[in-house]
Amino acid sequence: MRAPTSGDALLERGILARLANRPAEARRDWLRLLALDPPPPLTEAARRNLELLDVQVGK
């Protein structure tokens, strides 16, 4: 399976990984998305998801 290079695909795959209780995979995809320097809506969505992930992990 090829890794997605589309910002939208990385965002969605990260969300699916989080929902499947795979936080490391979710984090990897959202950090990869941020490295692409996406448009502001995708950047904000990735950052927001990373923050939520950090809160859940820190419980």
BADRENGU-585745 format. One record per residue (C-alpha): residue number from 1; residue in three letters; z, x, y. Coordinates in nm, 3 decimals. Each point is the difference from the previous one (the first is absolute). Last residue first. Layout:
BEGIN
<mipa resi="NUM" resn="ALA" up="Z" east="X" north="Y"/>
...
***
This chain:
BEGIN
<mipa resi="59" resn="LYS" up="3.065" east="-0.546" north="1.123"/>
<mipa resi="58" resn="GLY" up="-0.188" east="0.311" north="0.118"/>
<mipa resi="57" resn="VAL" up="-0.306" east="-0.072" north="-0.214"/>
<mipa resi="56" resn="GLN" up="-0.041" east="-0.343" north="0.160"/>
<mipa resi="55" resn="VAL" up="0.037" east="0.136" north="0.354"/>
<mipa resi="54" resn="ASP" up="-0.243" east="0.286" north="-0.069"/>
<mipa resi="53" resn="LEU" up="-0.256" east="-0.243" north="-0.143"/>
<mipa resi="52" resn="LEU" up="0.029" east="-0.222" north="0.303"/>
<mipa resi="51" resn="GLU" up="-0.061" east="0.299" north="0.227"/>
<mipa resi="50" resn="LEU" up="-0.300" east="0.107" north="-0.207"/>
<mipa resi="49" resn="ASN" up="-0.140" east="-0.354" north="0.018"/>
<mipa resi="48" resn="ARG" up="0.037" east="-0.005" north="0.379"/>
<mipa resi="47" resn="ARG" up="-0.169" east="0.340" north="0.028"/>
<mipa resi="46" resn="ALA" up="-0.294" east="-0.112" north="-0.215"/>
<mipa resi="45" resn="ALA" up="-0.040" east="-0.326" north="0.193"/>
<mipa resi="44" resn="GLU" up="0.021" east="0.178" north="0.336"/>
<mipa resi="43" resn="THR" up="-0.266" east="0.253" north="-0.098"/>
<mipa resi="42" resn="LEU" up="-0.224" east="-0.274" north="-0.138"/>
<mipa resi="41" resn="PRO" up="0.018" east="-0.200" north="0.324"/>
<mipa resi="40" resn="PRO" up="-0.039" east="0.316" north="0.210"/>
<mipa resi="39" resn="PRO" up="-0.332" east="0.119" north="-0.148"/>
<mipa resi="38" resn="PRO" up="0.028" east="0.258" north="-0.279"/>
<mipa resi="37" resn="ASP" up="0.090" east="0.369" north="0.036"/>
<mipa resi="36" resn="LEU" up="-0.098" east="0.080" north="-0.362"/>
<mipa resi="35" resn="ALA" up="0.336" east="0.176" north="-0.051"/>
<mipa resi="34" resn="LEU" up="0.173" east="-0.334" north="0.064"/>
<mipa resi="33" resn="LEU" up="-0.180" east="-0.150" north="-0.301"/>
<mipa resi="32" resn="ARG" up="0.106" east="0.290" north="-0.223"/>
<mipa resi="31" resn="LEU" up="0.359" east="-0.064" north="0.111"/>
<mipa resi="30" resn="TRP" up="-0.039" east="-0.367" north="-0.089"/>
<mipa resi="29" resn="ASP" up="-0.151" east="0.082" north="-0.339"/>
<mipa resi="28" resn="ARG" up="0.266" east="0.254" north="-0.092"/>
<mipa resi="27" resn="ARG" up="0.283" east="-0.230" north="0.112"/>
<mipa resi="26" resn="ALA" up="-0.130" east="-0.283" north="-0.220"/>
<mipa resi="25" resn="GLU" up="-0.033" east="0.234" north="-0.298"/>
<mipa resi="24" resn="ALA" up="0.357" east="0.123" north="0.045"/>
<mipa resi="23" resn="PRO" up="0.126" east="-0.357" north="0.045"/>
<mipa resi="22" resn="ARG" up="-0.130" east="-0.132" north="-0.334"/>
<mipa resi="21" resn="ASN" up="0.190" east="-0.329" north="-0.023"/>
<mipa resi="20" resn="ALA" up="-0.314" east="-0.207" north="-0.074"/>
<mipa resi="19" resn="LEU" up="0.025" east="-0.156" north="0.348"/>
<mipa resi="18" resn="ARG" up="0.012" east="0.349" north="0.149"/>
<mipa resi="17" resn="ALA" up="-0.309" east="0.104" north="-0.198"/>
<mipa resi="16" resn="LEU" up="-0.187" east="-0.312" north="0.113"/>
<mipa resi="15" resn="ILE" up="0.088" east="0.074" north="0.362"/>
<mipa resi="14" resn="GLY" up="-0.116" east="0.359" north="-0.037"/>
<mipa resi="13" resn="ARG" up="-0.326" east="-0.117" north="-0.155"/>
<mipa resi="12" resn="GLU" up="-0.052" east="-0.232" north="0.295"/>
<mipa resi="11" resn="LEU" up="0.056" east="0.270" north="0.261"/>
<mipa resi="10" resn="LEU" up="-0.211" east="0.251" north="-0.188"/>
<mipa resi="9" resn="ALA" up="-0.285" east="-0.251" north="-0.034"/>
<mipa resi="8" resn="ASP" up="0.009" east="-0.087" north="0.370"/>
<mipa resi="7" resn="GLY" up="-0.002" east="0.366" north="0.098"/>
<mipa resi="6" resn="SER" up="-0.302" east="0.066" north="-0.219"/>
<mipa resi="5" resn="THR" up="0.012" east="0.323" north="-0.199"/>
<mipa resi="4" resn="PRO" up="0.101" east="-0.154" north="-0.330"/>
<mipa resi="3" resn="ALA" up="0.097" east="0.230" north="-0.285"/>
<mipa resi="2" resn="ARG" up="-0.254" east="-0.008" north="-0.280"/>
<mipa resi="1" resn="MET" up="0.097" east="-0.136" north="-0.340"/>
***
